[in-house]
Amino acid sequence: MAAEQHAQPKSDIEIAQAASMRPIVQVAAERLGISSDHVLPYGHYKAKLDLDYVASLDERPDGKLILVSAITPTPAGEGKTTTTVGLGDALNHIGKKAVICLREPSLGPCFGVKGGAAGGGYAQVVPMEDINLHFTGDFHAIGAANNLLSALVENHIYWGNDLGIDQRRVSWRRAIDMNDRSLREIVSSLGGVSNGFPREDGFDITVASEVMAIFCLASDMADLQRRLGNIIVAQTRDKKPVRASELKAAGAMTALLKDALAPNLVQTLENNPAFIHGGPFANIAHGCNSVIATRTGLKLADYVVTEAGFGADLGAEKFLDIKCRKAGLKPDCVVVVATIRALKMHGGVAKDGLKSENVEAVKSGFANLKRHVENLRKFGLPVIVSVNRFSSDTAAEMGALKELCDGIAVKCVLADHWAMGGAGAAELARMVVDTIENEPAKFEFLYPDEMPLIDKARTIAQKLYGAADISVEASVKARFKELQDEGFGHLPVCIAKTQYSFSTDANAKGAPSGHIIPIREVRLLAGAEFVVVICGDIMTMPGLPKVPAANAMEVDAAGRIAGLF
């Protein structure tokens, strides 16, 4: 979510609470032509679409798919979600039929430091409080399904262990949608023989769980159940994999996820339709909303605007190499979001100095934006740079940025959707439409399926991160070989690393080159059908900051929330 940009009297939540929302059944009917028979309301302003109706859309042609990504994030703010919402509103503003597809926010960042994922200013999706908190309960269902599998693993071992699970090689971890560093590594089953067999265990945040990844990549209910059954939870003493299907877990897990799998429909402040469904992080997971939601949007609208988390080196790469590969999607255009403030920060300016004009810092920080643009072009996609306007931006700074963008032949447009809604991004919308119509995408993946897993990781590090090479210890190299020999070499890789740099050093701003990417661990997600490559010191369970955002939240006597962004 973008930081405060103008001298507006209202916070994001106050703007959202003042919104004139329309009943979601009306939004579905009037904007998308969906009968109320196919809309499953959760109150007045949010709903799910019936999955049978979603399946009936398969024969319709697809609309155009627009991916919104960003430069490497900084504390200065970039506004990727805000731009996604603003561009969707702007396309409707200029007379196009468009929907947006976003991820559901995780409670961890909402109560931690990052904030929510509903946009900002006058480019938001609503009801904002619901979306950022419990919404339609999807994340609760995902966490419950994940932890049901944990319980079934422990129960199987307790009652005789017919599958011969080696308790030292149970790899399935529990999940909770909260930042809680104390749960990263735990010892479970203490208290005597009646409580099972003590062993080391741990939690991941729900958005990093394999169940979340499966949920977002499944094409339908049957595919969901198949993928859940393929989850590998442990190994036997002779290192044979034990799958969830052998524990007869997939059916019950699917039952918990049955209602959640239907895509969620809400609206923007301008009453345009938005699908918000699924929510994996892009630094430790694949960072895209659900395949079902995206496909549904493509069947119902002429333009679909979707986002992928964090910078283009993480979210966009995973969207293109994992989601598009698995779902057969072909994007038509990419919008890269930047701010003058963030570019100055990448150019070496401290946060407290960002309001002062500094053209040289913009020029220096441009290296980060340039690499993201060049990286996306390696996928054969046309790229547009959208500059999210702040009141402190100067004409000289913007002029320098446009000149730099001209130098690498990329279109650059200033957008003011934060303050003006869709009208503030109308020029961006027209530029997107013109680009799609006149510069056809020639989409291709960064690497082929048949490339060995270790070489896929090296390719991403060298081609996208500017690294000289990867660093792989003997045990990790052996794990790569083991997965290759077991027939998983065709899977894509999902790099888990810090979102704050092209390197694994979060403080290395700009466009560092020649560094080494250290690979700490390799995890197989056989149900999600990709391999997670964990780099540097990235954690799959974040912690809260010294002063969590939760400390500023309260609810008044009327039940109205304050302090939520």
N, C-alpha and C positions, 0 to 999 in steps of 0.2 A: 504494500500500500504506500502511495506517495506521502512524503512528509508535507506539512502545511506549506502552501505555496502563495497564498494571497491573504490579505488582511480581512478574512471573512469572520463574521461574528459567531459562526456556528462550527462545532466540531463535527466529525463524520457521523457520529451517532445521533447528534441533534438533527442533522440534515436528513438522515435516514428515518428518524422518528417522525419528522414532519412530512414525509412523503405521502402523496395521494395514490395509494395503491388501489388497484382494481382487483375484484375477485379473480382468482387464478383460473377459474372455469371460463370466465369471459376472455381472459388473455389467450387461453388455449384456442378458443373458438374463433375469435376475431383476428388474431395474428397468425395462427397456424392452421385454422380450419379443422380443429379436432373437436368432435362431438363430446359432450359432457359424459356420455356413456363410457368413454375411454380414459377419463380423468379421475384419479383417486385422491380427493382432497385430504390434506392434513391441516385442518383449519380452513380459513378463508383465502390465504395468500401463498400457500405452498401445496404442491401435489406431486404424485407420481403418475406416470403414464402406464396404462395396462400393457403388460409384456406381449399379450396376444396381438394388440393393436400395433405395437412396435414391430413385431414380426411381419405383420401384413404390409409394411412399407417397403419390403425388400425389392419389389419390382419397380419402384420409382427410380428415376435418375438421380444422381448425386449432384448437389450444389458444389460451389467452389470452397475450398478449405484454406483458411488463412491462419498461419501460426504466428502468435505474438511471443517473442523472446526478449532478451535484454542483454546489456553489457554486464560485466561482473559486478555483483551487488556491493554497495558501500553503505555506511550509516547515513549518507547524504540522501538516499532514496532515489529510486528509479521510476516506479509506478507502472509495473508491467500489468498487474491485474486491473488497475485503473484505466490503462490504455485499452485493454481488451474490452472492458465494458464501454468505454467512450467510443471506440471504433465500431462496436456493434450498434450503439445508438446512432452514430453518425451515418452508417450505411442505411439504416431505416430513415434517418432524417433526409437523405438525398433520394429517397424513393425506392430503395432496394429492400427486398425481403431477407432479413438477416436474423440469425440467432447467435448467442454466445454459448460456449461450453467451458465451464470452469471446474476446478477441483473443490471439494468440500474442505473447509479449514479444519486443522487439527487443534484440539484443546491445548496441546502443549505450548505452541507459540502464542495462542490467545492469552494464556495466563503467564507466559514467560516474557519474551522481549520483542519478538518480531511484529506482533500484531495479527490482525485477522486477514482474511482473503476475500473480502467482499468489495474491493475497490475503495475509492475515496472521493471526498468532495461531492460534486454533482455527477460523478460517474460511478455509481454503486449499484449493487444488486440488493434487493430487499425481499423479506424482512431481515435486516442486517443482524439483529441480535440472535434470531433463530438460526440463521445460517452459520454464524460463528460459534454457536453453542451446541445444543443437541440436535438441531435441524430435524430430520425425519428418522433419526436413530440408526442410520447406516453404520456409523463407526462402532456403536455399541454392539451391533450384530456381528460385525467383523471381529471385534475383540472377543466376543463370546464364542464364536466358531473357532478361533485360534486356540483359546484356552480349553475348550471342550476336547480338542485333539490332545493337548497336554495331559488332561485328566485321563483320557483313554489310554495313552502311552503308560502312565504310571499305574493305572489299574490293571493293565495287561501284565505288567511285570509282577505286580503284587500277587495276582492270582495264578501264578505258575509259569508265566513267560513261555508259552508254547512256541512263540516265534524265535526264541533264543536271542532276544535283544541283549546286546552287551551294554550294561548300564554305564560304562565309561564312554560309550559312543552314541549316547542320545543327543541328537543335534537340534531337536525341536525346542524352541524357546517360547516362553510366555510373552504376552503383549498387554500393554495398557496405554491408552491415549493420553499420556501426561508426561511431562518432563520430570524424571525422578532418578537422579544419578545413583541413588542408593540401591536401585534394583538391577543395575547393570550386571553385577555378578553376585549370586546368592548361593546359599546351601539350602536345599529343600529336604523335606521328609524327616526332619528331626523329631524326637519325642518317643522313640521306641519302635518295636517291630510292627505295632498296629498301624503306624503311620507310613509304612513303606520303607524304602531303602535310601538312606541319605546319599546325596550326590550334589555336585556343583551344577548350578543352573543359572538362569538369567532372564531378563526381560528386554524386549525391544519396544520402542514406541510403536503403536498400532500401525501408523502410516508406513513403517519400514518392514512390516510383516509380510510374509509370503501370501497370506490370505488376502491382504489388501491388493497385492500385485495381481493375484489370480482374479479377484473381483473386478479389477479394472481392465483386464485383458480378455476375460471370457466373452464369447460372442452370444451365448444364450444359456439357458438353465442346464441343458445337457452338457455343454462345454464346461460350465462351472463345476459340475459334479465330477466330470472326468479329470479335470485339472486338480481338484481337491484330492481325489483318490491317488494321484501321482506324486503327492508330496512325500518326500523322503524324510522320515522322522528320526531314524537311527540306523545303526549297522549291527550285524551279528558279530560274533567273535572272529569269524573268518571274513569279515568286512563285506558281507552281502547287504545290499540296501533293504530296509524295511519301510514299506510305504503305508500311507494312511488307509488305502484300500484293504490292506491285509488286516488292519485293525477294525475293519467295517465302520470307518468313521465318516466317509464321504457323504453318505445319505443324511445323517443327522446334521452335519455341518451345512449342507445345502439347505436343509429345512430352516436353519437359523438365518440363512441369507436369502431365502426365497423372496420375501417382500422387499428387502433392501436392493435387490438386483434391478428393480424397475427404476428408470431414470427420474430424477427430481426436476420439477419445473417450477421456476420462480420468475420474477420480473425485475427489470431495471427501474431506476427512478423515473424513466420516461415510458414505463409500462411495456417495454419490449421483452420478448421471451428469452429466458436463460435456463440452460440445463446445467445443474451443479451436481456432480456425481462422482464419487471416489476421490481419494486424496493422498496418493503416495508422495513423500518428499522427493525432491530431485537431487539432493546431495547424497542421500543414502539409499534411494530407491529410484524408480523410473519416472516419477514426476509428472504424470499426465492424468487427465480425467478419464473416465471409463470409455472403452470402445463402444459400448452400447449407446451412451449419450451422444458421442460424436457421430456415430452412424445415423442415429435418429435425427439429429440436427441436419445432417446432409440430405436426408430424404424429405425434410419438411421445409427447407429454406433454400434460397438461391446462393446465400453466402453464410458460412459458418466461421466464426472467429473463436479460436481456442488459444490457450496459453500452455506453456510448459515451464516448470519451475526454475528459479534462479537464472544464471547466465546461460547463453546459448551453448557454451561448452558442456554444460550438464543437461538441463532440461530439454533443450532443442535437439541435442545429439541423441538423447534417449527416445524422444518422441519419434525421431526419424529412423533410427537404427533398430529400435525395439518395437514401439507401438505400430508404426507404419508397416514394418516388416511383418508383424504378426497379424495385423488386421487388413492388410492390403490397401491402406490409405495412401493417397498421393496428394500432398499439399501443392497449392498453386502459387503461394507467395509467403514470404516471411517478413514480419515487421520487427525490427530491433529497436527497443526502447532505450533511450539514453536521457540524461539530464546534464545541463552545463555544470551543475554542482558536483555530480558524481565524476564527471570527466576531470574537473579540477582536483578532486580528491585522488584520482588515479594519477594525476600529474604532480602529486606531492603536497597539496594544500591540506592543512589540518581542518577538522570540522568547524572550529570556531572562526576560521578565516574564509569560509565559503561565500560570504555575502559581499566580499570585496572583489572588484573586477580584477581578473588575472588571465589575460589572453594567452600568455605563454604556458600557463598551467593547462588550459584547454588543449593547446597544441600538443603538449607532452602527454596528457591523458588520452588523447585521441588514439594512441597506439592500442589501447584496449578495445575500443570500438572497431578499429580497423581490422584487428585479428578476428573478432566475431563475425564481421561482414565477410571477410575472406573465407573463414571456416564454413559458413552457410553456403557460400557459392560452390564449395567442393561437393555439395549435395545436388548441384544443378538447379538451384532455386533462385528466382529473382528476389532481391532484398531491398527494403525501404527502411530508412532510419526515421523514427518518430521521436522528436525532442519534446519531452514533457515539461511544459513551461513553469518556471518559478519567477516570482516577482523580482528577485535579485538578479536575474539574467540581464546582461547588457547587450546592446546592438553590436558592439565590437566583438563580444564573445560569440554571439550567434553567427555573426558574419564570418568569423574565423572558422567555426565549425562547418558552415556550409561550403566554404572554400576547400576545406580539407576533404569533405565528402565528395565534392566535384572532382578532386584529384584522384579518387579511386572509383569514379563513375557510379556512385550510389546516390539515389534520390534522398533528400533530407527535407523534412517538413516540421514546422513548429506547431504543436497541438496544445489547446487550452481547454480540454474536456473537464479537467478538475474543477474549473470555475464556471464553465459554460455548458457542460453536458455535451450531447451529440453535436450541437451546432459548433462547438469549439474544435471538433475534430473532422469537420466536413471536408476540409482540404485533404486531410489524410485519407478519408474514405474515397474521395474521387481519384486520388493517386493510386490507391490499392486497386480499384476497379479498372483504371486505365492500364496498370501494369499487368493484371491478369489477362486482359483482353489483347494486349499487344506484345507481351513478353512471355510466351508459353514456357512453363517449367519443364525442365528435362531431368526430373528427379532420379537420383540413384543413391544407393547406400554407400557408406564410407568404406565398408569391407564386405566381401562375399561370405556366404554361409560356410563354405568349405575351408576358409582360413583357420588355422589352429587357434585355440582360445588365447594362448599366451601372445600370439602375434596380433590378435584383435586388440588386446589391451595395449600392446606396444604401438599399434597404428593410431589409436585414439590419442595416446600420450604424445606421439611425435607430430602427427598431422594437425591436431586441434590444440594441444596444450603448449606446443613449442618446446617440448622436452627433448633432451638428447637421447634418452633411453629410459627404460624401467629398471628397477632394482628388485630382484627376486631371490630370496633366500632358498636354500636347498629344499626345505620342507614345503614351501609354496610351489616351487618348480615341480616337485613330485606330485603335488595335488593337481596342478594343471595337467600333467601327464596322465594321472589316474583318471580324471574326467574325460580326457581325450580318448583314452583306451576303452573306457566304458561306454562310448558312443554318444557323448554329449558335446563333442567338438563342433557340431553344427550350430549350437545355440549362440545368440548374441551375448555380449557382455555388458554389464551395468556397473560403471565405475562409481564407487562411493569415495568421495573426497571432499575437502573443504570447498564451500561455494564461493569463498572470498578471493580466490586467486586461480590463475592457470596452473600454478604449482601446488604443492601440498603445504606450503607456508602461507598461512592466512594473511600475513603482513606484506607479502610480495605483490604490490599493486601494479597496475599498468599491464604490460605484456612481457613478463619474464620469459627468457629463452635459455636453452642449453642446460636446464636443470634435470634432475633425476626424479622420477616418480617411484617412490618405494611402495611395493605391494606387500601388505601385512598378512592378508588372509584371502582365501577364495571360498565362496559359499555357492553350492548348487541349489537353485530353486527349480526343481524338476517339474513342479506343477505350473509355475509361472512361465517356465520354459526360457529362462535365461540364467546366466552365471554372474553373481555379484563379486566384484573385485574390490576389496577394501584397501584403501591407500592412506598412507600417513597415519595421523592420530584421530581420524574421524570416528565418531561414536554412533552406534545405532540406537542408543538411548541418550538423548540430550539431558542436560541439567538446567535448572532455573538460574537466572542471574541473581546478583546480590540483592537487587530491588525488583522483584517480579511485577509484571503488569497487574497481577491479581491484587496487589496491595492497594490499588487505586479504585477498585470496583466496589459499588454498593447498589442497593436496591431500595427505592423509597417506599412509603406506605402504600402507594398505589400499584406497586409491582414494577415500576419503571426503572430500567437499568441505567446507571451512570458510570462513567469511567471506562467504558468499553470502547476505546479508540475515540 
